[in-house]
């Protein structure tokens, strides 16, 4: 079967093959952003504007030089005041790159793992540490623009320096929660955590309402109000995101579906195709093709549970 070009193009667009990608953006846009997620981690450094960033049910009112750590598959979107310029630095982070440079006692993904575990994506620093971060970011941006001999090597070196420093700050600093700048419904946030930790379980509206002692109709209304998603669609998107991650690793498709709570295989295939543009088997082949073109290692039966239809 020939891969659909539009779907393949979409997958390539969202696939991070570089070690990291750096964006320094300043614009004024009227259109409203929608909730979305990535299969890579993301760092957002807010510079100016009037922006509230929503991540997994929490609303962060941003101040200049706030840093957000957005882990893979976390639903997020910025709410932007279109009357002000929104300036930010965004870094897409390839987890494999950081894992490859981690050591036994220094996991470079710690900054994402800690913020996700503590359900606190926002990080603020004092002026002393902020100056170091500013200098490192400016050096990184300057080197990216220079395009000189050894540029990629030096860029990676500066980027790793930034990540090491951010990890140190996360581990050393007790982030202060400013309730004026972070708004959320605690029950909804706890509910989101439960859902993400139990995607292979019964997550019907009735079962969740009973577990959290909440009226099912109030639950459905409040959940949509706080997250932008209906409860059903949130669970579906999280299950599909996890299934895609497992399929990329080479796991058997039916096994991946079962691990993500899909009881009916045909329904899973239809939902997967609607979300990613390709059925699971063709999606896996597309990922293989992309990885091969970038010279990446492709999982096989020696590495993981064997893939087969």
Secondary structure, 3 states (H helix, E strand, C coil): CCCCHHHHHHHHHCCCCCCEEEEEEEECCCCCCCCECCCCEEEEEEEECCEEEEECCEEEECCCCCEEEECCCCCEEEEECCCCCEEEEEEEECHHHHHHCCECCECCCHHHHHHHHCCCCEECCCHHHHHHHHHHHHHHHHHHHHCCCCHHHHHHHHHHHHHHHHHHHHHHCCCCCCCCCEECCHHHHHHHHHHHHCCCCCCCHHHHHHHCCCCHHHHHHHHHHHHCCCHHHHHHHHHHHHHHHHHHCCCCHHHHHHHCCCCCHHHHHHHHHHHHCCCHHHHHHHHHHHHHHCCCCCCCCCCCCCCCC
